[in-house]
Amino acid sequence: MSALTRFDPIDQMFPDFFRRFALPMRLADDTPGDIRIDVIEKDKEYEVRAEIPGAKKEDIRVKVEGNFVSISAEVKKDKEEKSGGRVVLKETYYGSASRGFSLAHEIDAKAVVAKLEDGVLKLTLPKREGGNGKTIEIQ
């Protein structure tokens, strides 16, 4: 059997052109945006690295429920450049970002360790013993 492919000439010529209008405009490259994560699975735990530039540790919230992890942060930044006695440029922003994801194993929420270093949140999420579910025997 042959597979059919739909050809849209406009989409082929301008694949990203229309998507740009759907995204909010940003004035600077360092404004708050998505939280980018890396998840590494080990035998007894998961290691998560989440990039949250500009966030302070008191503005970050991590919540673990079963195998679901959510990270949210509020980022505030004030930057002012003066020339003599008047303000020439002032870039201020305030925003929030959040990210949630599910893991294959349930997490022991009481043993989670979280550290913030240079805008990178490092989480150690120990797997819960016996949390892989139960095999049901069919009668």
Stockholm file with secondary structure:
# STOCKHOLM 1.0

chainA/1-139         MSALTRFDPIDQMFPDFFRRFALPMRLADDTPGDIRIDVIEKDKEYEVRAEIPGAKKEDIRVKVEGNFVSISAEVKKDKEEKSGGRVVLKETYYGSASRGFSLAHEIDAKAVVAKLEDGVLKLTLPKREGGNGKTIEIQ
#=GR chainA/1-139 SS CCCCCCCCHHHHHCTTTTHHHHSCCCSSTTSCCCCEEEEEECSSEEEEEEECTTCCGGGEEEEEETTEEEEEEEEEEEEEEEETTEEEEEEEEEEEEEEEEECSSCBCGGGCEEEEETTEEEEEEEBCTTCSCCCCCCC
#=GC SS_cons         CCCCCCCCHHHHHCTTTTHHHHSCCCSSTTSCCCCEEEEEECSSEEEEEEECTTCCGGGEEEEEETTEEEEEEEEEEEEEEEETTEEEEEEEEEEEEEEEEECSSCBCGGGCEEEEETTEEEEEEEBCTTCSCCCCCCC
//
